[in-house]
Amino acid sequence: MIDISQTSALQLQNYNTLLQTIALRGNPLNIKVSMAGNQDMQDYDFGDDFGGHHNMWVISFVTEQLEVFGNKHGALGGLEQDCHQVPVITNLMESAVIKPSVFDAKNTKTKNLYFNIQDL
């Protein structure tokens, strides 16, 4: 739900922050970002505080070694831990109010970032 577009300098900072955090564990390849506007939040795994319809951004990438992102909490538990509470710039193109201005990958009420695995 955080604007990670590559349009303005501030959006690009969010994109770079997320990408560099992902790269702490493994090299993301074939990176693609897309924005989906006015999405029904019931269709996604964001926090309970984000009801209704909101803008969201999707980053997709491949990696050579998926297991580097895991920990005892799951296949992507380490990636979630790394990204959780990382500061971001808000009030860009987000339609939801993000408080505090961080990636939140854990809180069931305020989660604004999540990951999933898709087979190619």
C-alpha positions in Angstrom: 0.0 0.0 0.0 3.1 2.2 0.1 3.8 4.1 -3.2 6.9 2.4 -4.7 6.5 3.9 -8.2 9.5 5.1 -10.0 7.9 8.4 -11.2 9.2 11.0 -8.7 12.3 11.2 -6.5 10.3 10.5 -3.3 8.5 7.5 -4.8 11.9 6.2 -6.1 13.3 6.4 -2.6 10.6 4.0 -1.3 11.2 1.7 -4.2 15.0 1.7 -3.5 14.4 1.2 0.2 12.3 -1.9 -0.4 14.6 -3.3 -3.1 17.7 -2.8 -0.9 16.0 -4.4 2.0 15.0 -7.4 -0.1 18.6 -7.6 -1.4 20.0 -8.0 2.2 19.2 -11.7 1.8 19.2 -12.4 -1.9 19.5 -10.8 -5.3 16.1 -10.0 -6.7 16.1 -10.4 -10.5 13.6 -9.4 -13.3 12.0 -6.7 -11.0 8.7 -5.3 -12.1 6.4 -2.8 -10.3 2.8 -2.2 -11.1 0.1 0.0 -9.5 -3.5 -1.1 -9.1 -5.9 1.6 -8.2 -9.2 1.4 -6.3 -8.7 -2.2 -5.2 -11.1 -4.0 -2.8 -9.1 -4.7 0.3 -11.1 -7.8 1.0 -9.3 -9.5 -1.9 -5.8 -9.0 -0.3 -4.0 -9.7 3.0 -3.5 -6.2 4.3 -4.3 -5.2 7.8 -7.8 -4.9 9.2 -7.6 -1.1 9.4 -7.5 -0.9 5.6 -11.1 -1.6 4.6 -12.9 -0.4 1.5 -11.0 0.4 -1.7 -7.4 1.6 -2.0 -4.5 2.0 -4.3 -1.8 -0.6 -4.0 1.6 -1.4 -5.6 2.9 -4.8 -6.5 6.6 -5.6 -6.9 7.5 -9.0 -8.4 10.9 -10.5 -8.8 12.6 -13.9 -9.1 15.4 -15.2 -7.1 17.9 -18.0 -7.5 17.6 -19.2 -3.9 14.2 -18.8 -2.3 15.3 -20.4 1.0 17.4 -17.4 1.9 14.2 -15.5 2.7 12.9 -17.9 5.2 13.2 -18.4 9.0 11.5 -20.3 11.7 8.3 -18.4 11.0 8.0 -19.5 7.4 9.4 -19.5 3.9 9.3 -15.7 3.8 9.6 -15.0 7.5 13.1 -13.5 7.3 12.0 -11.2 4.5 9.0 -10.0 6.5 11.2 -9.5 9.5 13.7 -7.5 7.5 11.1 -5.2 6.0 9.0 -4.7 9.1 9.3 -1.2 10.6 11.6 0.2 7.8 10.8 3.9 7.4 9.1 5.1 4.2 7.9 8.3 2.7 4.1 8.6 2.7 1.5 11.1 1.4 2.4 10.3 -2.2 -0.2 8.4 -4.2 -1.4 6.3 -1.4 -5.2 6.4 -0.8 -4.9 5.0 2.7 -3.5 6.8 5.7 -0.2 5.1 6.7 0.6 5.8 10.3 3.4 5.4 11.3 5.3 5.9 8.1 6.9 2.5 7.9 6.6 -0.8 6.0 4.4 -2.9 8.3 4.6 -6.6 7.5 3.3 -8.1 10.8 0.6 -6.2 12.6 -2.8 -7.7 11.8 -4.4 -4.3 12.0 -1.9 -2.0 10.2 -0.1 -4.4 7.8 0.6 -2.4 4.6 3.1 -4.9 3.0 3.0 -8.6 2.5 4.8 -11.2 0.4 3.8 -14.4 -1.3 5.4 -17.0 -3.4 4.3 -17.8 -6.9 5.5 -20.5 -9.2 6.7 -19.5 -12.6 
